[in-house]
Amino acid sequence: MENSRRFSDQIRDAVNASGMSRYALCKAIGLNQGAMSRFMSGKGGMSLENLDRLAELLGLSIVTKPNDEGSE
């Protein structure tokens, strides 16, 4: 997995690049600021429901990469 980054790290990068404060993000998606802080520090996870809300707010989508192993 050369040059692979964990999905959670990509989400954290998107939050940091959003230009929105964490407070504003939390208010917009109804997330406790402590939960956001734990997620951003890598000390906690986030529910799929909250990830869905965050992705929608930030306009995120998942893009799959081609498999380099040549599977069909």
N, CA, C and O atoms as a GROMACS GRO file, in nm:
protein
  288
    1MET      N    1   0.084  -0.119   0.000
    1MET     CA    2   0.000   0.000   0.000
    1MET      C    3   0.087   0.124   0.000
    1MET      O    4   0.090   0.201   0.096
    2GLU      N    5   0.155   0.142  -0.104
    2GLU     CA    6   0.243   0.255  -0.119
    2GLU      C    7   0.162   0.384  -0.130
    2GLU      O    8   0.063   0.390  -0.203
    3ASN      N    9   0.204   0.485  -0.056
    3ASN     CA   10   0.140   0.616  -0.062
    3ASN      C   11  -0.005   0.614  -0.015
    3ASN      O   12  -0.081   0.706  -0.048
    4SER      N   13  -0.046   0.514   0.060
    4SER     CA   14  -0.183   0.507   0.111
    4SER      C   15  -0.193   0.584   0.241
    4SER      O   16  -0.101   0.586   0.323
    5ARG      N   17  -0.307   0.647   0.258
    5ARG     CA   18  -0.334   0.717   0.382
    5ARG      C   19  -0.464   0.666   0.437
    5ARG      O   20  -0.558   0.637   0.362
    6ARG      N   21  -0.470   0.656   0.567
    6ARG     CA   22  -0.592   0.610   0.631
    6ARG      C   23  -0.706   0.706   0.600
    6ARG      O   24  -0.687   0.827   0.589
    7PHE      N   25  -0.824   0.648   0.587
    7PHE     CA   26  -0.943   0.728   0.558
    7PHE      C   27  -0.966   0.834   0.665
    7PHE      O   28  -0.998   0.948   0.633
    8SER      N   29  -0.949   0.797   0.791
    8SER     CA   30  -0.970   0.892   0.900
    8SER      C   31  -0.873   1.010   0.891
    8SER      O   32  -0.910   1.123   0.923
    9ASP      N   33  -0.750   0.985   0.847
    9ASP     CA   34  -0.655   1.095   0.830
    9ASP      C   35  -0.698   1.188   0.716
    9ASP      O   36  -0.680   1.309   0.725
   10GLN      N   37  -0.755   1.131   0.612
   10GLN     CA   38  -0.805   1.213   0.501
   10GLN      C   39  -0.922   1.300   0.547
   10GLN      O   40  -0.935   1.414   0.504
   11ILE      N   41  -1.008   1.244   0.633
   11ILE     CA   42  -1.119   1.322   0.688
   11ILE      C   43  -1.066   1.437   0.773
   11ILE      O   44  -1.113   1.550   0.762
   12ARG      N   45  -0.968   1.407   0.857
   12ARG     CA   46  -0.908   1.513   0.941
   12ARG      C   47  -0.849   1.624   0.853
   12ARG      O   48  -0.866   1.742   0.883
   13ASP      N   49  -0.781   1.586   0.746
   13ASP     CA   50  -0.725   1.685   0.654
   13ASP      C   51  -0.835   1.772   0.593
   13ASP      O   52  -0.819   1.893   0.580
   14ALA      N   53  -0.946   1.709   0.557
   14ALA     CA   54  -1.058   1.783   0.497
   14ALA      C   55  -1.118   1.881   0.598
   14ALA      O   56  -1.154   1.993   0.562
   15VAL      N   57  -1.128   1.839   0.723
   15VAL     CA   58  -1.179   1.929   0.828
   15VAL      C   59  -1.085   2.049   0.842
   15VAL      O   60  -1.130   2.163   0.846
   16ASN      N   61  -0.955   2.022   0.848
   16ASN     CA   62  -0.858   2.130   0.863
   16ASN      C   63  -0.855   2.224   0.743
   16ASN      O   64  -0.833   2.344   0.758
   17ALA      N   65  -0.879   2.170   0.623
   17ALA     CA   66  -0.875   2.250   0.500
   17ALA      C   67  -1.007   2.321   0.472
   17ALA      O   68  -1.015   2.402   0.379
   18SER      N   69  -1.110   2.291   0.550
   18SER     CA   70  -1.244   2.344   0.520
   18SER      C   71  -1.256   2.494   0.538
   18SER      O   72  -1.342   2.557   0.476
   19GLY      N   73  -1.172   2.551   0.621
   19GLY     CA   74  -1.185   2.694   0.649
   19GLY      C   75  -1.289   2.724   0.755
   19GLY      O   76  -1.307   2.839   0.795
   20MET      N   77  -1.358   2.620   0.802
   20MET     CA   78  -1.458   2.638   0.908
   20MET      C   79  -1.395   2.604   1.042
   20MET      O   80  -1.308   2.517   1.051
   21SER      N   81  -1.438   2.672   1.146
   21SER     CA   82  -1.389   2.638   1.280
   21SER      C   83  -1.451   2.506   1.322
   21SER      O   84  -1.557   2.467   1.273
   22ARG      N   85  -1.385   2.437   1.411
   22ARG     CA   86  -1.442   2.312   1.462
   22ARG      C   87  -1.573   2.338   1.534
   22ARG      O   88  -1.664   2.256   1.529
   23TYR      N   89  -1.581   2.451   1.600
   23TYR     CA   90  -1.706   2.488   1.667
   23TYR      C   91  -1.820   2.497   1.566
   23TYR      O   92  -1.928   2.442   1.588
   24ALA      N   93  -1.795   2.567   1.453
   24ALA     CA   94  -1.898   2.583   1.350
   24ALA      C   95  -1.936   2.448   1.289
   24ALA      O   96  -2.053   2.423   1.264
   25LEU      N   97  -1.837   2.363   1.266
   25LEU     CA   98  -1.864   2.230   1.212
   25LEU      C   99  -1.952   2.150   1.308
   25LEU      O  100  -2.050   2.088   1.267
   26CYS      N  101  -1.917   2.153   1.434
   26CYS     CA  102  -1.993   2.079   1.535
   26CYS      C  103  -2.136   2.129   1.543
   26CYS      O  104  -2.230   2.050   1.549
   27LYS      N  105  -2.154   2.261   1.544
   27LYS     CA  106  -2.288   2.319   1.548
   27LYS      C  107  -2.369   2.276   1.427
   27LYS      O  108  -2.487   2.243   1.439
   28ALA      N  109  -2.306   2.275   1.310
   28ALA     CA  110  -2.376   2.245   1.186
   28ALA      C  111  -2.423   2.100   1.177
   28ALA      O  112  -2.527   2.070   1.118
   29ILE      N  113  -2.345   2.010   1.236
   29ILE     CA  114  -2.382   1.867   1.225
   29ILE      C  115  -2.436   1.810   1.356
   29ILE      O  116  -2.471   1.692   1.362
   30GLY      N  117  -2.441   1.892   1.460
   30GLY     CA  118  -2.496   1.846   1.588
   30GLY      C  119  -2.403   1.752   1.662
   30GLY      O  120  -2.449   1.657   1.726
   31LEU      N  121  -2.275   1.777   1.653
   31LEU     CA  122  -2.176   1.691   1.718
   31LEU      C  123  -2.117   1.762   1.839
   31LEU      O  124  -2.090   1.882   1.835
   32ASN      N  125  -2.097   1.689   1.946
   32ASN     CA  126  -2.033   1.740   2.067
   32ASN      C  127  -1.890   1.778   2.034
   32ASN      O  128  -1.819   1.705   1.966
   33GLN      N  129  -1.846   1.895   2.083
   33GLN     CA  130  -1.710   1.941   2.055
   33GLN      C  131  -1.603   1.847   2.111
   33GLN      O  132  -1.495   1.834   2.053
   34GLY      N  133  -1.633   1.782   2.222
   34GLY     CA  134  -1.538   1.687   2.279
   34GLY      C  135  -1.517   1.568   2.187
   34GLY      O  136  -1.405   1.520   2.171
   35ALA      N  137  -1.626   1.522   2.125
   35ALA     CA  138  -1.616   1.410   2.032
   35ALA      C  139  -1.533   1.449   1.910
   35ALA      O  140  -1.452   1.370   1.861
   36MET      N  141  -1.552   1.572   1.861
   36MET     CA  142  -1.473   1.620   1.747
   36MET      C  143  -1.327   1.631   1.786
   36MET      O  144  -1.239   1.594   1.707
   37SER      N  145  -1.300   1.681   1.905
   37SER     CA  146  -1.162   1.695   1.951
   37SER      C  147  -1.094   1.559   1.961
   37SER      O  148  -0.978   1.544   1.920
   38ARG      N  149  -1.165   1.459   2.015
   38ARG     CA  150  -1.107   1.325   2.025
   38ARG      C  151  -1.081   1.266   1.886
   38ARG      O  152  -0.977   1.204   1.864
   39PHE      N  153  -1.174   1.286   1.793
   39PHE     CA  154  -1.155   1.237   1.658
   39PHE      C  155  -1.035   1.304   1.591
   39PHE      O  156  -0.952   1.238   1.530
   40MET      N  157  -1.027   1.435   1.605
   40MET     CA  158  -0.920   1.510   1.539
   40MET      C  159  -0.783   1.476   1.595
   40MET      O  160  -0.682   1.486   1.525
   41SER      N  161  -0.777   1.437   1.723
   41SER     CA  162  -0.649   1.401   1.783
   41SER      C  163  -0.617   1.253   1.764
   41SER      O  164  -0.510   1.207   1.805
   42GLY      N  165  -0.708   1.179   1.704
   42GLY     CA  166  -0.685   1.036   1.681
   42GLY      C  167  -0.713   0.951   1.803
   42GLY      O  168  -0.676   0.834   1.807
   43LYS      N  169  -0.778   1.009   1.903
   43LYS     CA  170  -0.805   0.936   2.028
   43LYS      C  171  -0.948   0.884   2.037
   43LYS      O  172  -0.988   0.827   2.139
   44GLY      N  173  -1.023   0.902   1.930
   44GLY     CA  174  -1.160   0.853   1.930
   44GLY      C  175  -1.213   0.844   1.789
   44GLY      O  176  -1.159   0.905   1.696
   45GLY      N  177  -1.318   0.768   1.773
   45GLY     CA  178  -1.380   0.754   1.642
   45GLY      C  179  -1.500   0.844   1.630
   45GLY      O  180  -1.531   0.924   1.719
   46MET      N  181  -1.567   0.830   1.518
   46MET     CA  182  -1.688   0.907   1.494
   46MET      C  183  -1.791   0.812   1.434
   46MET      O  184  -1.756   0.726   1.352
   47SER      N  185  -1.915   0.826   1.473
   47SER     CA  186  -2.018   0.738   1.420
   47SER      C  187  -2.035   0.760   1.270
   47SER      O  188  -2.001   0.866   1.218
   48LEU      N  189  -2.086   0.660   1.202
   48LEU     CA  190  -2.112   0.673   1.059
   48LEU      C  191  -2.214   0.784   1.032
   48LEU      O  192  -2.204   0.856   0.933
   49GLU      N  193  -2.310   0.798   1.120
   49GLU     CA  194  -2.409   0.904   1.105
   49GLU      C  195  -2.343   1.042   1.106
   49GLU      O  196  -2.373   1.127   1.023
   50ASN      N  197  -2.252   1.062   1.202
   50ASN     CA  198  -2.181   1.190   1.208
   50ASN      C  199  -2.086   1.207   1.091
   50ASN      O  200  -2.071   1.318   1.040
   51LEU      N  201  -2.021   1.099   1.048
   51LEU     CA  202  -1.935   1.107   0.930
   51LEU      C  203  -2.016   1.143   0.807
   51LEU      O  204  -1.970   1.222   0.723
   52ASP      N  205  -2.136   1.087   0.794
   52ASP     CA  206  -2.224   1.122   0.682
   52ASP      C  207  -2.257   1.270   0.683
   52ASP      O  208  -2.249   1.337   0.580
   53ARG      N  209  -2.292   1.322   0.799
   53ARG     CA  210  -2.327   1.464   0.810
   53ARG      C  211  -2.206   1.553   0.777
   53ARG      O  212  -2.219   1.653   0.706
   54LEU      N  213  -2.090   1.514   0.829
   54LEU     CA  214  -1.968   1.590   0.804
   54LEU      C  215  -1.932   1.588   0.656
   54LEU      O  216  -1.898   1.692   0.598
   55ALA      N  217  -1.941   1.472   0.594
   55ALA     CA  218  -1.909   1.459   0.451
   55ALA      C  219  -2.004   1.544   0.367
   55ALA      O  220  -1.962   1.610   0.271
   56GLU      N  221  -2.132   1.544   0.403
   56GLU     CA  222  -2.229   1.624   0.329
   56GLU      C  223  -2.199   1.773   0.345
   56GLU      O  224  -2.201   1.848   0.248
   57LEU      N  225  -2.171   1.815   0.467
   57LEU     CA  226  -2.141   1.955   0.494
   57LEU      C  227  -2.018   2.002   0.416
   57LEU      O  228  -2.017   2.113   0.362
   58LEU      N  229  -1.916   1.918   0.412
   58LEU     CA  230  -1.790   1.956   0.347
   58LEU      C  231  -1.787   1.923   0.198
   58LEU      O  232  -1.691   1.956   0.129
   59GLY      N  233  -1.892   1.858   0.148
   59GLY     CA  234  -1.896   1.822   0.007
   59GLY      C  235  -1.798   1.711  -0.029
   59GLY      O  236  -1.742   1.710  -0.139
   60LEU      N  237  -1.778   1.618   0.064
   60LEU     CA  238  -1.682   1.510   0.040
   60LEU      C  239  -1.748   1.392  -0.028
   60LEU      O  240  -1.868   1.369  -0.013
   61SER      N  241  -1.668   1.317  -0.102
   61SER     CA  242  -1.713   1.190  -0.159
   61SER      C  243  -1.593   1.096  -0.164
   61SER      O  244  -1.478   1.138  -0.161
   62ILE      N  245  -1.623   0.970  -0.172
   62ILE     CA  246  -1.518   0.868  -0.178
   62ILE      C  247  -1.486   0.840  -0.324
   62ILE      O  248  -1.575   0.823  -0.407
   63VAL      N  249  -1.358   0.834  -0.353
   63VAL     CA  250  -1.312   0.800  -0.486
   63VAL      C  251  -1.227   0.674  -0.472
   63VAL      O  252  -1.132   0.671  -0.394
   64THR      N  253  -1.260   0.572  -0.549
   64THR     CA  254  -1.181   0.450  -0.542
   64THR      C  255  -1.066   0.457  -0.640
   64THR      O  256  -1.076   0.515  -0.748
   65LYS      N  257  -0.955   0.396  -0.600
   65LYS     CA  258  -0.838   0.389  -0.687
   65LYS      C  259  -0.834   0.252  -0.753
   65LYS      O  260  -0.879   0.154  -0.695
   66PRO      N  261  -0.781   0.246  -0.875
   66PRO     CA  262  -0.768   0.115  -0.940
   66PRO      C  263  -0.676   0.025  -0.860
   66PRO      O  264  -0.581   0.071  -0.797
   67ASN      N  265  -0.706  -0.102  -0.862
   67ASN     CA  266  -0.625  -0.200  -0.792
   67ASN      C  267  -0.501  -0.227  -0.876
   67ASN      O  268  -0.511  -0.269  -0.991
   68ASP      N  269  -0.384  -0.203  -0.818
   68ASP     CA  270  -0.257  -0.221  -0.891
   68ASP      C  271  -0.216  -0.365  -0.902
   68ASP      O  272  -0.119  -0.396  -0.972
   69GLU      N  273  -0.286  -0.456  -0.835
   69GLU     CA  274  -0.247  -0.596  -0.836
   69GLU      C  275  -0.300  -0.670  -0.957
   69GLU      O  276  -0.276  -0.790  -0.971
   70GLY      N  277  -0.372  -0.604  -1.043
   70GLY     CA  278  -0.419  -0.664  -1.166
   70GLY      C  279  -0.536  -0.761  -1.151
   70GLY      O  280  -0.558  -0.845  -1.238
   71SER      N  281  -0.610  -0.750  -1.042
   71SER     CA  282  -0.725  -0.839  -1.027
   71SER      C  283  -0.835  -0.796  -1.122
   71SER      O  284  -0.843  -0.679  -1.158
   72GLU      N  285  -0.917  -0.889  -1.162
   72GLU     CA  286  -1.017  -0.863  -1.264
   72GLU      C  287  -1.141  -0.807  -1.207
   72GLU      O  288  -1.236  -0.780  -1.281
   0.00000   0.00000   0.00000
